[in-house]
């Protein structure tokens, strides 16, 4: 029986975060239920300039702090070389590499592929918000399982807007979701999810965020005071309420990355495809 390897790219640059805990939690849960053996390694990309090779089957690249605009930092060149190598591998091989890009990684790859305009927001987006699927999102093998709209954590200072339609058509890139409608705000809506290729998907939102763990984190005195100081008490109370609602981020967390992993495993291993739950498509 084939065993599969997962590379987890930690893009947090050693900053304290909940993202890596959530990603590792989802991968470990998948290990427990997978019909094939799964192993994983973590690569501290930005702090230690650690980048995986092409021996892995599945890659998950995390969110992270800071600017996704070009820098001269040592990790950028090897990171984008890896991204280019994954796209090239999938064009040349029948056994594809499956990739999930979250938030900061989504912004980096969107910039690298010239999907649209990457820019700094006028103000930080922070909270639990509705995401709206496009027509392509409704038909997508992964996002079609989510309700319309679906909810997820959004935490960012940057955004991708003004999609290059000619570039998207030429590359076969599909926009799957957009940020909430803001009729009172005369600004472009940000792109929230993209299917770069059949095997490579990215989300601006945080599908790994878990309601229970984040609720505990937000209810600590330090985090509560930080959120209220930066965003106000009303925002804090709204987030606590939504974190307790099983139909918001708990639903998104239970579906998106777990289904991505199950679909990848099913495609990569015939025995896993035979045991794929009914109703799951890829």
N, C-alpha and C positions, 0 to 999 in steps of 0.2 A: 504494500500500500504506500502510495506517495505521501511524503511529509512536505509541508509547506512552511516557508519562512516569511515572517513579517518584519519589515524595517520601520521603526517609529522614529521620525525625525523631530527632535525636540528643538523648537525654534524660539524658546523663551529666554535664551541668553542668560540663564541662571536667575531670572526674575521670579519671585514667589508667584505661584499661579495654581489654579484648580484644574486647568486644562489637561495637564499630563496625568494627574490622578484619574480623571474621567476617561481618558483614552486607554490607559492601562487597565482600568476596571472593565471596559467593554471588551478589550482583547482577551483578558483572562476569562471572562464569561464565555466568549466564543470558544476558547480552548476547551472548556468543560463540556461543551455540547457538540463540538465538531466531529464529524465522522472520520476525519483524518487527523494525523498528528500536526500540531501547530507549534512553532517556536517563534520567539521574537527577540530582537535586539533593539536597544535605544541608542540613538546617535545625537550627541549634544552638538548640533551643527554650528550655532553662532558663537558659543563660548569657547568650544574646544576645536572648532573646524573639523568635526567628524562627519563624514559623509559615507553612506553605504555604497557597496559595489552593486553590480547587476545580478548577483546570485540570489537575490530575494524575489519572492513572487508577488508580494503585496507591500505597498508603501503608504504610510499615513504621515503626512507632514502637518505639524500642529500650527496653532495660532501663536501669537507672541506680541510683545510690546515693541514700541518704537516705530520708526518710519520705514515703509516699504519702498521709498524712492531710492535711486542708485546711490551707492556709497563705494568707498575703496576698502571696505572691510574684507579680511582674508577669506571669510567663508563664502562670499557671494559667487566668486568664479567657480569653485567646485560644486556649489549647490546648483547653479544653472547648467553646468556641464552634465550633472546627473539628470536634471529635468530633460535636457535635450537628448540624452542617451536613452531615457525611458521612452520618449516619443519615437525615436529612431528604431529602437528595439521592436516596438509594436508594429511598425511598418514592415519590418523584415522577418518577423518570426510568427509562427502559428500560435505558439504558447506565449500569450500576452502577459505583460506586467500590469497589475491593477493598482491605481493610485487614487488616494483621497487627500485633497488639499483643504485646509481649514484656515479661514480668516487671513492672518498675515501671509500664509503660504499662498492662499487664493489671490491676494493682491499682488504678490511677487510674480506669480506665473502669469496673471492677467497682464501685468506690465511687460513681462518678457515676451509674450506672444502678441502684444499690441492689440488687445481685445477692445480697449476703449480708453477713456481718459482716467488716469489715476491721479487723484488730487486730495488735498487735505480738506476735511469738512470745516464748515464755519463753526461748528461746535461738536463736542463728543456725542456720539450715539451710544447710550448705555441703558439697557433695560431688557425687558421681555416684550417682543413686538410680534405682530402678525406679519407673515411673509406670504406673498401672493404668487401662485404658480402661473407661468405663461402657458400658452397652448402647448409648447414643446414640453414644459414641465408636467402638464397633465398627462402627456403620453409617455413620459420618461419611465424607463424600467425601474428606477429607484423612487423618484419623487411621487409617482402616481399613487403610492400607498398612503400618502399623507392627505389630511383633509384640506379643504380650501376655505379660508386661509389656514395655515398652520403657524404655530408659535415656536420661537426659539430665542435664545440669548443673543443679543447684538451688542458688541462692545468694541468700538473702533473710533479712531480719529481720521481715518482715510476712507476713500470710497472709489469705486469704479463706476463711471457714468459714460454717457455718449458713446454707445457701442459703435464700432466701425463695421457697418453692415456689409460692406464689400469684403472685408477681411473675414468676417464670420462665415459668409457664404462660400468664399474660396476655401476656407479651412474646415468647413463642416462643423464649426463650433456652434452650440445651441445654448441660448439663455433660458434657464429653467425657472427662475424666480426673481421677483423684484421686491424692493422694500415697500413698506406700507404706503398707501396713498395719502398724500398731504395736500389736499386742494387749496388750503390756505397758505401754503408755502410755495413761492414761485421758483422752485429749484428742481433740477432733474432728480428722478428717483434712482437710487443706487441699484446696481445688479447684485443679487443675493445668492445666485447659484448658476453654475455653468457646467455643461457637459462638453469638455474639450475634445474627447474621443469616446468611443463606446466603453473604454476601460478607464478613462481618467476623468474624474469629476471634482469640482471644487465648490465650496460654500463660503460666502462671506460671514454667515451666521455660525453659531457654535452648536452643532448637532450632538456633540459629546457631553454637553452640560446636563447634569442630573439634578432633579429637583430636591431630593432629600439631602444630598451632600452639600449642594449650594445653599440650601436653607440653613443648615447648621453653620456654614461658613459666614453667611450674611448676618446671622444672629449673634455672632461674637461682638463684643463691645467695640473692638477696634474697627472691624469692617462696617458695622452699623454707623459709627460716628463718621467714618470716611465717606460713606455713600451720602449721608445726610449733609455733610459739609460741602460735598461737590455737586450734589444733584437735588437736594431738598428732601424733607421728610415725606412729602406726598409720593415722590418717586420710590423711596424706600418701602413705604407701606404697600404700594402697588406691586412691587417686585415680590415681596413676601407673600402677598395674596396669590399671585400667579404661580409662584413656586409650589404652592400647596394644591394647585389645581391639576389633577392627573391628566387633563386633556390639553395641557399646554406643553411645557418643555419635557415633562416626563414621557409624554407620548412620542415626541420627536426623538428623544434620546433612545427610546426603546426600539425605534424603527430604522433610523437612517443608517448609522454606522453598522449595527448588527446585520441589517439586510445587505449592505454593501459587502461585508465580509462573507456572508453566506453565499451570495451570488458569485463572488470571486472564487471561493472554494469549490462551488459546484462546477464552474467553467474549467477550473484548473485540474480537477480530479474526477474521472468518470464515476467512481464509487460515490462521491459526494453528490453528483448530479442525480444518481438513482435515489438518494435519500432526501432530495430537496423537498421541502414541504409543498403540498398542493397549493396552487394559486400564486406562487412566487415566480415571477418571470425575469428574464435577463436579455 
